Every structure is written in structure tokens, then in C-alpha cells.
Amino acid sequence: QQDDAPPHYAVIVRQFLTDTVPNRWIGRHGEIEWPSRSPDLPPLDYFLWGYVKNNVYATKPANLAD
């Protein structure tokens, strides 16, 4: 679920999400429409953050540039 913050709504971010987790991300003009700041529990708590964390920490950087 995106919160309408400009960095979260950028085309490049939406394209990354579409390419990385097709048919799984939820947000404004996303694959699955969901109103921002919805009172419901955010679906991302169930999938995306664990997925992102696993991918971020999958490989350790070899140098500062990585």
C-alpha cells in the first residue's frame, strides 16, 4: 500500500514494483487499487516488507560503491 508520498508514487517506483512483484503490490494506480491511509491493516505487512528485507540482505556489499 502506497501512502501517496511523492517518492512512493514515482513512475520508476511503480515500474520497479510491477517488474519485481507483479500482481502483488497495492497502491494508487497500482496493480491492485487501494486507497491510501486506509483504516484497514496494510497488506504490505503480510508480504512485501519481509520480501524486500530478504532481498536487501541476500548479498553483502563487497565495497562502498555496492
GROMACS elastic network, one bead per residue, 0.5 to 0.9 nm:
[ bonds ]
;  ai    aj funct       b0    kb
    1    25     6  0.69721   500
    1    28     6  0.79566   500
    1    30     6  0.89532   500
    1    33     6  0.88224   500
    1    34     6  0.67857   500
    1    35     6  0.80627   500
    1    36     6  0.68637   500
    1    37     6  0.85286   500
    1    38     6  0.88907   500
    1    42     6  0.63256   500
    1    43     6  0.67364   500
    1    44     6  0.61415   500
    2     5     6  0.75934   500
    2     8     6  0.62122   500
    2     9     6  0.71048   500
    2    25     6  0.88934   500
    2    26     6  0.69792   500
    2    28     6  0.66841   500
    2    30     6  0.88729   500
    2    34     6  0.83407   500
    2    35     6  0.84494   500
    2    36     6  0.61637   500
    2    37     6  0.83475   500
    3     6     6  0.88329   500
    3     8     6  0.71075   500
    3     9     6  0.81449   500
    3    27     6  0.77518   500
    3    28     6  0.83777   500
    3    35     6  0.85013   500
    3    37     6  0.61590   500
    4     7     6  0.82872   500
    4     8     6  0.64454   500
    4     9     6  0.59403   500
    4    27     6  0.84405   500
    4    28     6  0.74274   500
    4    36     6  0.64917   500
    4    37     6  0.86347   500
    5     8     6  0.53384   500
    5     9     6  0.63253   500
    5    10     6  0.88804   500
    6     9     6  0.51554   500
    6    10     6  0.61680   500
    7    10     6  0.55153   500
    7    13     6  0.76100   500
    8    11     6  0.88285   500
    8    13     6  0.64282   500
    8    14     6  0.78373   500
    9    12     6  0.83610   500
    9    13     6  0.65856   500
    9    14     6  0.66095   500
    9    27     6  0.85986   500
    9    28     6  0.77631   500
    9    29     6  0.89652   500
   10    13     6  0.52846   500
   10    14     6  0.64011   500
   10    15     6  0.86621   500
   11    14     6  0.51042   500
   11    15     6  0.60153   500
   11    16     6  0.84848   500
   12    15     6  0.50768   500
   12    16     6  0.60742   500
   12    17     6  0.86413   500
   13    16     6  0.50402   500
   13    17     6  0.62346   500
   13    18     6  0.85954   500
   14    17     6  0.51352   500
   14    18     6  0.61346   500
   14    19     6  0.86119   500
   14    25     6  0.89463   500
   14    27     6  0.89937   500
   14    29     6  0.86811   500
   14    30     6  0.70775   500
   15    18     6  0.50068   500
   15    19     6  0.60982   500
   15    20     6  0.84288   500
   16    19     6  0.51538   500
   16    20     6  0.58688   500
   16    21     6  0.82216   500
   17    20     6  0.50485   500
   17    21     6  0.55105   500
   17    22     6  0.69265   500
   17    24     6  0.84873   500
   17    25     6  0.66322   500
   17    30     6  0.88728   500
   18    21     6  0.56450   500
   18    23     6  0.71906   500
   18    24     6  0.81618   500
   18    25     6  0.73597   500
   18    30     6  0.81014   500
   18    31     6  0.72990   500
   19    22     6  0.58435   500
   21    24     6  0.55222   500
   21    25     6  0.65123   500
   21    48     6  0.86265   500
   22    25     6  0.70397   500
   22    31     6  0.75175   500
   23    26     6  0.84129   500
   23    30     6  0.88855   500
   23    31     6  0.56093   500
   23    32     6  0.71227   500
   24    31     6  0.71195   500
   24    32     6  0.74196   500
   24    47     6  0.87347   500
   24    48     6  0.84719   500
   25    30     6  0.68033   500
   25    31     6  0.62118   500
   25    32     6  0.65370   500
   25    43     6  0.87821   500
   25    44     6  0.77848   500
   25    48     6  0.77986   500
   26    29     6  0.85412   500
   26    30     6  0.57009   500
   26    31     6  0.62342   500
   26    33     6  0.59275   500
   26    34     6  0.59760   500
   26    43     6  0.77485   500
   26    44     6  0.78885   500
   27    31     6  0.74379   500
   27    32     6  0.64432   500
   27    33     6  0.53769   500
   27    34     6  0.50764   500
   27    35     6  0.68625   500
   27    36     6  0.69746   500
   28    31     6  0.86667   500
   28    32     6  0.81309   500
   28    33     6  0.57206   500
   28    34     6  0.61823   500
   28    35     6  0.65883   500
   28    36     6  0.70580   500
   29    32     6  0.76342   500
   29    33     6  0.60896   500
   29    34     6  0.84656   500
   30    33     6  0.56460   500
   30    34     6  0.80964   500
   34    38     6  0.77270   500
   35    38     6  0.57138   500
   37    40     6  0.84728   500
   37    42     6  0.88721   500
   38    41     6  0.77458   500
   38    42     6  0.77090   500
   39    42     6  0.83163   500
   40    43     6  0.84749   500
   41    44     6  0.86713   500
   41    45     6  0.78410   500
   42    45     6  0.58111   500
   42    46     6  0.78882   500
   43    46     6  0.55595   500
   43    47     6  0.70806   500
   43    48     6  0.81595   500
   44    47     6  0.53024   500
   44    49     6  0.63403   500
   44    50     6  0.88393   500
   45    48     6  0.66034   500
   45    49     6  0.62389   500
   45    50     6  0.79489   500
   46    49     6  0.75966   500
   46    50     6  0.77860   500
   47    50     6  0.59167   500
   47    51     6  0.62740   500
   47    52     6  0.88046   500
   48    52     6  0.59665   500
   48    53     6  0.84472   500
   49    52     6  0.50839   500
   49    53     6  0.59983   500
   49    54     6  0.84901   500
   50    53     6  0.51127   500
   50    54     6  0.60955   500
   50    55     6  0.86269   500
   51    54     6  0.52498   500
   51    55     6  0.63346   500
   51    56     6  0.86884   500
   52    55     6  0.51620   500
   52    56     6  0.60444   500
   52    57     6  0.85979   500
   53    56     6  0.51014   500
   53    57     6  0.61251   500
   53    58     6  0.82660   500
   54    57     6  0.54320   500
   54    58     6  0.57522   500
   55    58     6  0.50543   500
   55    59     6  0.78703   500
   56    59     6  0.72637   500
   56    60     6  0.86135   500
   57    60     6  0.65429   500
   59    62     6  0.88979   500
   60    66     6  0.86537   500
   61    64     6  0.73008   500
   61    65     6  0.81151   500
   61    66     6  0.51330   500
   62    65     6  0.82265   500
   62    66     6  0.64066   500
   63    66     6  0.55357   500
